[in-house]
């Protein structure tokens, strides 16, 4: 498939069984770019829900970019962080069933290993959690339109899950544009935007954009900016600083 038209036709014809009917409430976390702090925010949310007595699952359809542990074995840091956040006894394969070594988009990383991303497993991995937890936190790969399989993007998987989408954006110049474009694309797919969280990825204290970005994004999009995350936040400091504590159990649908 080489043209946009061919890919769109394939998406429209994909099996109806891929459209999931999930009984478990959930939240899909996406980003305006890679390395904006999606895993960091997903972990904070999972820990806050767990502290509130809500059972939480975490799912990442695919993950690329491994590191080596002290024994020389590959590990995927995002998966480890999510596992720690939910305190799961399940294997990491339940959190992320498809992992690839190269720090590239999953279909490209898979090609380097002579593999192909299993499109059905992207959905079936989420289906496994259905009914086992109260809330499922799903974290995407890269940005909203990042390729996740040979013919699909993160947005396609999110659309089949149907969960409200929480956007994590980097706090800084350019964020207004990136965030508004992401919101527009999410709404075009008929999904709801649960809100935006701005992540202060760089240390050095508040900058001018920290004062202006939240208001501009909220005013221009009509979507709430729920919080600004600081580099050293813990679940407690995050909750304390945001005086109107966000009820993520309510946000998830």
N, C-alpha and C positions, 0 to 999 in steps of 0.2 A: 504494500500500500504506500504509494508515494505522494498522493495529493490529499489536501485537506478534505475535499469532497468524498474521497474513498474512505477516509478514516471516519468521517461523520456518518456515512452510510453504514459502516460496520458497527458503529456504536448503536445506531438505531435498530439494528437487527440482532444485537446480542441477546442471548437467551433471557426470557423473562424471569427465570429462576435466579438470576443474578441480582434482581431487585429484592432486597432483603426486607422482611417484615420482622422487626426486632421488638420483642416484648420488654427487654431491658432498656431503661432510659440511657441516653448517651450524649456525649459532646464530642464533636470533631474539631480538633485543634490544627489549624493550618498557619502558615506564615506568609509574609509578603516576600520572603527571600529565604535562602538557606542561612544557617547560623544566626538566626534572630532570637533564639532562646525558646523554641517550642518545647523541647524536652524539659528544660528548666521550669517552665510555666506549668506543663502537664504534671510534673512531679509535685509542685506546690499545691495544685488543685487536688490531686489524689490524696496528698497528706492531710489537707484541710478536711476533705470529705471523710476520710478515715477517722480523724479526730472527732468528727460529729457523729460517729457510730454508723456510718454508711459503708456497706461493703462495696469495694471498688475494683474493677478490672482495668487493665491497660493493654492496648493493642496498637501495634505499629505494623501496617501491612507489609512493609519491606524496609530494609535498612542496608545502607552501604557505607563502607569506610571502617575497617576493623583496625584494632591495635593489638599488640602482643602483650600478654601478661608475663609475670616473672618466669613462668615455665615455658614461655615461647609459644603459648597457645593463643589463637585469635579470639578476641572479645570485641563486642560491639557496645561501646560506652552508653549510647542512648538506651539500649535494651537493659543494661545493668541498672541504670538510674531508674527507669520505670519499674523494674522488678523490686528495687529497694523501696520505692515510694509506696507501693501497694502491699509490701510485705508478703508477697505471694509465696506459696509453697509449690506452685505450678512451675514447670520447666520454662526456661526462657523461650523455647520454641512456641509456647502458647502466646507469649507476648509478641513475638515476631517470628513467623515461620519461614521467612525468606530473607537470608542475610548474605551479603556479598562483600568481598574484601576491598575492592577499589573504591575510593571516595568519589564516585561518579553517580549519575542518575542510575537507578536500579537496572533498567534494561541494558544500558551500556556496560555497567559493571558485570552483569550476568554474562554478556557476550564474551568478555575477557576470560571468563572461566568455562566457556563452552556450554553455558546454561541459558535457559530462557525463563523469564518470570512467569510463574503459573498464575494466569489471570483469575481462574476460578478460586484458587487458594487465597487470593487477596480478600475475597468475600467470605469464604468458608472459615477462615481463621477468626473473623469477627463473630460469625454465627456460633462458634463453639462457646463463646462467653455468654450467649443469650440464656437468661434464666439462672445463671450461676452467681451473678452479682446484682447489686441494686443499680449501679451506674457504671457504664463503660466509657472510659476515656480513650479516644482514638487519636493518635498523633500521625499526621501526614508526613510526607517526605519533601524536603526542600520547600519551595513555594507552592501556591495553589495550583498552578499549571505545570508543575514539574512532571516529566515523564515518569510513569511508574511501571508500565509494561510496554510491550512493543507498539501498541496502538492506543494506549490510554494515558491519561494524566491522573494526578491525585484527585482532581475534581470529579472524575468519572466514578471513582470508588466512593467518594463522599456522597455523591448524588444517589447511588444505590443504597447506601446506609440510611440516608434521609435525616440524619441528626442535625440539630442546629450547629452552626459553625462559629467557633471562637477564633478570632484573628490575632496572632502575635506579630507585632511590628517593631522594628528597631526605632528607638527614640533618637531622632536626628534629622538632619536635612535630607529632603527627598521622601520622607515618610508619608507625608500627606498624599502625594501622587501615588505611591505604591499601594497605600492602604485603600484609597478611593477606587483604584482600578480593581483591586481584589474584591472589594465589596460589590462592585458592579457585576463582576463575573459570577460571584456566588448567587446574587439575586436572579440573574438571568437563568440559572439552573433551577430556580424555584425553591431554593433553600433559604432558611432564615439565618440571619446574622445574630448570634447570641450577644456579641459585643466585641470590643477591641481591648487588648492589653498591650501597652507600650513597654518595651523592655529597654532599660538603660544598659546597653551591652558594654559600654566603655566606662571605665572609672574616671574620676576627676571632678565629680560634683555636678550639680544642676547647671544646665546651659539654657540659653534663651529659648531654644526650641522646646525644652521641657515645660516651659510656661505656656507656650502658644499652640503646640501641636494638638493636645487633647481637645481644646475648644474648637479649633478649626476643623478637625476630623469629624467631631460630633455634629457640628453645625451643618457641614456640607453633605454629610451622609445620612443623617437622621438615625445613626446607630450609636449606642452608648459606648464611651470609653470607660471601661470598668475600673481600671487601675493602671498605675505605673509601677513596674517592678524594678527594684534597685539591685546592684550587683551582689550584695551580701545578704539579701533577704532570706529569712527562714519562714516557714509557715506562720509562726507566731508574729514576727515583725511585719510580715506582709499583711496579716489580718489587723494588727494594731494600727498600722499607718493608714490603712483604708478604713476610716471610722465607721462608715456604713458597710459593714462586713458583707462581702458578696456571698450570696447563697447559691453556690454552684450546683447544689442538689436541685434547686428550683430552676436554674438556668438549663440544666440537662432535661431533654424531653424524650 
